[in-house]
Amino acid sequence: MPDDNTLSKRIEDAGTAFDSKSAGDSDYNAGNFDKALTEYEKVHGINPKDTYIAERINLCNDKIANQPRVIRGKVTNAKGETVKDVKIEAEFYKKDKNGATIEAKWKPVGKTDDQGNYSVTVLGETTKLRFSKNERSLTDVSTAMSGRTDANAVIGGLSGYFNKAKLKAEVQITSEKIDVVLKEVVL
């Protein structure tokens, strides 16, 4: 037979679990999934075998992962100059019927404006953004072809024009404001 302290603790835990379950259900129904998750985790700590609570924790995690969030910032090059029309992609995850990630894909979510600013909306589960821009210059063609008239010079010059450099960056999403410095990758 349990002693009085053990019995008192069990009664207290039952009351706490009931209160936390009720609060969690109210928060969940109101769309406050972070708060609901906190309450359900309290119950799970008291009774880890409660299948209703385990299911509600999974539902909260799914809801939180699928809530959109806005990420903003400014994109510059290594010289500190703003870069316009930078392509921005976010990593999205394809999941199987059990919710396990089976594939990650990059999808376009926006680009920078004329001042290098951006604002993109991504899902809560998105952890990375990728920024890229091809840099091209007409002077490369004329420089590559100056004094040459053969076909290889023309092909080489056009190749230089189209593949001069690419500005790139890939960042982890750690906050709602991320300023990005693009690095030049010569192709």
GIQUIBEL-V255194 format. One record per pair of residues at least 12 apart in sequence whose C-alpha atoms are under 8 Angstrom apart, sorted by the first residue. I is the first residue (numbers start at 1). GAP is how many residues later the second one is. If there is no record, write none. Layout:
i->I gap->GAP
i->I gap->GAP
This chain:
i->13 gap->33
i->16 gap->27
i->17 gap->25
i->17 gap->26
i->17 gap->29
i->18 gap->25
i->20 gap->19
i->20 gap->20
i->20 gap->22
i->20 gap->23
i->21 gap->18
i->21 gap->19
i->21 gap->22
i->21 gap->32
i->23 gap->13
i->23 gap->16
i->24 gap->12
i->24 gap->13
i->24 gap->14
i->24 gap->15
i->24 gap->16
i->28 gap->32
i->33 gap->27
i->33 gap->28
i->33 gap->30
i->33 gap->31
i->34 gap->26
i->34 gap->30
i->36 gap->24
i->37 gap->19
i->37 gap->20
i->37 gap->23
i->37 gap->24
i->40 gap->13
i->40 gap->16
i->40 gap->17
i->41 gap->12
i->41 gap->16
i->64 gap->60
i->64 gap->61
i->65 gap->58
i->65 gap->59
i->65 gap->60
i->66 gap->57
i->66 gap->58
i->66 gap->59
i->67 gap->56
i->67 gap->57
i->68 gap->53
i->68 gap->54
i->68 gap->55
i->68 gap->56
i->69 gap->52
i->69 gap->53
i->69 gap->54
i->69 gap->55
i->69 gap->107
i->70 gap->49
i->70 gap->50
i->70 gap->51
i->70 gap->52
i->70 gap->106
i->71 gap->48
i->71 gap->49
i->71 gap->50
i->71 gap->51
i->71 gap->104
i->71 gap->105
i->71 gap->106
i->71 gap->107
i->72 gap->45
i->72 gap->46
i->72 gap->47
i->72 gap->48
i->72 gap->104
i->72 gap->105
i->72 gap->106
i->72 gap->107
i->73 gap->44
i->73 gap->45
i->73 gap->46
i->73 gap->104
i->73 gap->105
i->73 gap->106
i->73 gap->107
i->74 gap->38
i->74 gap->42
i->74 gap->43
i->74 gap->44
i->74 gap->104
i->74 gap->105
i->74 gap->106
i->75 gap->37
i->75 gap->41
i->75 gap->42
i->75 gap->43
i->75 gap->104
i->75 gap->105
i->75 gap->106
i->75 gap->107
i->76 gap->40
i->76 gap->104
i->76 gap->105
i->76 gap->106
i->77 gap->90
i->77 gap->104
i->77 gap->105
i->77 gap->106
i->78 gap->103
i->78 gap->104
i->78 gap->105
i->80 gap->101
i->82 gap->33
i->82 gap->34
i->83 gap->29
i->83 gap->31
i->83 gap->32
i->83 gap->33
i->84 gap->27
i->84 gap->28
i->84 gap->29
i->84 gap->30
i->84 gap->31
i->84 gap->32
i->84 gap->33
i->85 gap->26
i->85 gap->27
i->85 gap->28
i->85 gap->29
i->85 gap->31
i->85 gap->48
i->86 gap->25
i->86 gap->26
i->86 gap->30
i->86 gap->45
i->86 gap->46
i->86 gap->47
i->87 gap->21
i->87 gap->23
i->87 gap->24
i->87 gap->25
i->87 gap->44
i->87 gap->45
i->87 gap->46
i->88 gap->20
i->88 gap->21
i->88 gap->22
i->88 gap->23
i->88 gap->24
i->88 gap->41
i->88 gap->42
i->88 gap->43
i->88 gap->44
i->89 gap->17
i->89 gap->18
i->89 gap->19
i->89 gap->20
i->89 gap->21
i->89 gap->40
i->89 gap->41
i->89 gap->42
i->90 gap->16
i->90 gap->17
i->90 gap->18
i->90 gap->19
i->90 gap->32
i->90 gap->36
i->90 gap->38
i->90 gap->39
i->90 gap->40
i->91 gap->13
i->91 gap->14
i->91 gap->15
i->91 gap->16
i->91 gap->35
i->91 gap->36
i->91 gap->37
i->91 gap->38
i->92 gap->12
i->92 gap->13
i->92 gap->14
i->92 gap->15
i->92 gap->33
i->92 gap->34
i->93 gap->12
i->93 gap->33
i->109 gap->12
i->109 gap->13
i->126 gap->47
i->127 gap->45
i->127 gap->46
i->127 gap->47
i->128 gap->42
i->128 gap->43
i->128 gap->44
i->128 gap->45
i->129 gap->41
i->129 gap->42
i->129 gap->43
i->129 gap->44
i->130 gap->38
i->130 gap->39
i->130 gap->40
i->130 gap->41
i->131 gap->36
i->131 gap->37
i->131 gap->38
i->131 gap->39
i->131 gap->51
i->132 gap->34
i->132 gap->35
i->132 gap->36
i->132 gap->37
i->132 gap->50
i->133 gap->33
i->133 gap->34
i->133 gap->35
i->134 gap->29
i->134 gap->30
i->134 gap->31
i->134 gap->32
i->134 gap->33
i->135 gap->28
i->135 gap->29
i->135 gap->30
i->135 gap->31
i->135 gap->32
i->136 gap->25
i->136 gap->26
i->136 gap->27
i->136 gap->28
i->136 gap->29
i->137 gap->24
i->137 gap->27
i->138 gap->23
i->140 gap->17
i->140 gap->20
i->140 gap->21
i->140 gap->24
i->141 gap->16
i->141 gap->17
i->141 gap->19
i->141 gap->20
i->142 gap->15
i->143 gap->14
i->144 gap->12
i->144 gap->13
i->144 gap->16
i->145 gap->12
i->163 gap->23
i->163 gap->24
i->164 gap->22
i->164 gap->23
i->165 gap->19
i->165 gap->20
i->165 gap->21
i->165 gap->22
i->166 gap->18
i->166 gap->19
i->166 gap->20
i->166 gap->21
i->167 gap->15
i->167 gap->16
i->167 gap->17
i->167 gap->18
i->168 gap->14
i->168 gap->15
i->168 gap->16
i->168 gap->17
i->169 gap->12
i->169 gap->13
i->169 gap->14
